[in-house]
Amino acid sequence: MNINARLFIILIAILTGCAAHFDRYPGERLSSIPVELHGEYYFHEKPSFLYMFKKDSAAVRIMADRIMPIPGSKAGGEPLILGDTVVFSKFGKYYAMSQRDENIPNAWTVSVVRADKNNLYIYSIEENADYTEKLVKLFVSETFARQSDGSYKRIVVTNEVKMRNLKHSSSDTAVVFKMGEESLNFLFEKYVSKEKPLHLRRVK
């Protein structure tokens, strides 16, 4: 799989082995993606002004109710369509794109979206990042263990065990944090915003 396809999968799936789970999306749910964000975007991977106009660059189109790969580009995957399991929301000065994990009870993955003119910077909240300890301390959380039938059952463990599970991304356990916008804003501005984002540059 080429790097452009991987980047689009990160964008539309959000759910990865290292994505942190929350019990809801942050802020106010929007009925549609704001019109000022609509357009065609290229993954801005290189510091070259001309690179974003290369025809073989992966590209996506953002519309009112979906984010979809542009036909003919290297971006793969299905459209990300707003609905019961995909929510675009606004909290403070940031947007969030959240997707529900239907296997884990009340679990959502959350990506913070920072808009700056023709640029979108998308930051995934990861559970095995350098700020894992802060994540555990800032948010109340519950732990679930996967059962033999594939369902998840709530279990009681210490924060030390939670951090160990998060850092190793165990597929047999899941930690679900209780969403708090103030804590999320603090975590983002203090730690997550220092990480390298997925950068989309609008070209049309």
RALINUR-V872390 format. One record per residue. N is the residue number from 0. RES is the residue in three letters. SS is DSSP state (h for helix, s for strand, l for the rest). PHI is phi in whole degrees, 0 to 359 (* if undefined). Layout:
N&RES&SS&PHI, N&RES&SS&PHI
//
This chain:
0&MET&l&*, 1&ASN&l&285, 2&ILE&h&296, 3&ASN&h&295, 4&ALA&h&296, 5&ARG&h&297, 6&LEU&h&297, 7&PHE&h&291, 8&ILE&h&298, 9&ILE&h&300, 10&LEU&h&291, 11&ILE&h&274, 12&ALA&h&270, 13&ILE&l&57, 14&LEU&l&290, 15&THR&l&231, 16&GLY&l&296, 17&CYS&l&246, 18&ALA&s&280, 19&ALA&l&287, 20&HIS&s&252, 21&PHE&s&235, 22&ASP&l&278, 23&ARG&l&194, 24&TYR&l&276, 25&PRO&l&276, 26&GLY&l&70, 27&GLU&s&265, 28&ARG&s&292, 29&LEU&l&262, 30&SER&l&288, 31&SER&l&204, 32&ILE&l&288, 33&PRO&l&308, 34&VAL&h&301, 35&GLU&h&292, 36&LEU&h&260, 37&HIS&l&293, 38&GLY&s&145, 39&GLU&s&255, 40&TYR&s&234, 41&TYR&s&246, 42&PHE&s&290, 43&HIS&l&267, 44&GLU&l&267, 45&LYS&l&237, 46&PRO&l&281, 47&SER&l&251, 48&PHE&l&297, 49&LEU&l&281, 50&TYR&h&299, 51&MET&h&291, 52&PHE&h&260, 53&LYS&l&294, 54&LYS&l&292, 55&ASP&l&267, 56&SER&l&285, 57&ALA&l&292, 58&ALA&s&217, 59&VAL&s&229, 60&ARG&s&245, 61&ILE&s&258, 62&MET&l&237, 63&ALA&l&299, 64&ASP&l&238, 65&ARG&s&198, 66&ILE&s&236, 67&MET&s&223, 68&PRO&s&292, 69&ILE&l&279, 70&PRO&l&306, 71&GLY&l&97, 72&SER&l&271, 73&LYS&l&276, 74&ALA&l&290, 75&GLY&l&250, 76&GLY&l&99, 77&GLU&l&267, 78&PRO&l&299, 79&LEU&s&265, 80&ILE&s&251, 81&LEU&l&297, 82&GLY&l&176, 83&ASP&l&293, 84&THR&l&252, 85&VAL&s&229, 86&VAL&s&230, 87&PHE&s&253, 88&SER&s&225, 89&LYS&s&233, 90&PHE&s&222, 91&GLY&l&58, 92&LYS&l&263, 93&TYR&s&240, 94&TYR&s&256, 95&ALA&s&221, 96&MET&s&244, 97&SER&s&235, 98&GLN&s&227, 99&ARG&s&277, 100&ASP&s&267, 101&GLU&l&284, 102&ASN&l&271, 103&ILE&l&260, 104&PRO&l&303, 105&ASN&l&51, 106&ALA&s&245, 107&TRP&s&233, 108&THR&s&263, 109&VAL&s&230, 110&SER&s&242, 111&VAL&s&273, 112&VAL&s&245, 113&ARG&s&252, 114&ALA&s&260, 115&ASP&s&216, 116&LYS&l&56, 117&ASN&l&266, 118&ASN&s&241, 119&LEU&s&240, 120&TYR&s&245, 121&ILE&s&248, 122&TYR&s&246, 123&SER&s&273, 124&ILE&l&276, 125&GLU&s&254, 126&GLU&l&273, 127&ASN&l&248, 128&ALA&l&272, 129&ASP&l&295, 130&TYR&l&264, 131&THR&h&305, 132&GLU&h&299, 133&LYS&h&294, 134&LEU&h&301, 135&VAL&h&294, 136&LYS&h&283, 137&LEU&h&281, 138&PHE&l&241, 139&VAL&l&292, 140&SER&s&213, 141&GLU&s&235, 142&THR&s&245, 143&PHE&s&236, 144&ALA&s&247, 145&ARG&s&283, 146&GLN&l&268, 147&SER&l&298, 148&ASP&l&272, 149&GLY&l&95, 150&SER&l&282, 151&TYR&s&243, 152&LYS&s&239, 153&ARG&s&291, 154&ILE&s&230, 155&VAL&l&253, 156&VAL&l&222, 157&THR&l&280, 158&ASN&h&297, 159&GLU&h&297, 160&VAL&h&292, 161&LYS&h&302, 162&MET&h&296, 163&ARG&h&296, 164&ASN&h&295, 165&LEU&h&295, 166&LYS&h&293, 167&HIS&h&258, 168&SER&l&49, 169&SER&l&294, 170&SER&l&278, 171&ASP&l&269, 172&THR&s&228, 173&ALA&s&219, 174&VAL&s&254, 175&VAL&s&246, 176&PHE&s&270, 177&LYS&l&278, 178&MET&l&296, 179&GLY&l&218, 180&GLU&h&298, 181&GLU&h&295, 182&SER&h&293, 183&LEU&h&295, 184&ASN&h&298, 185&PHE&h&296, 186&LEU&h&301, 187&PHE&h&294, 188&GLU&h&291, 189&LYS&h&277, 190&TYR&l&233, 191&VAL&h&298, 192&SER&h&295, 193&LYS&h&277, 194&GLU&l&281, 195&LYS&l&284, 196&PRO&l&273, 197&LEU&s&277, 198&HIS&s&256, 199&LEU&s&249, 200&ARG&s&246, 201&ARG&s&285, 202&VAL&l&238, 203&LYS&l&204
//
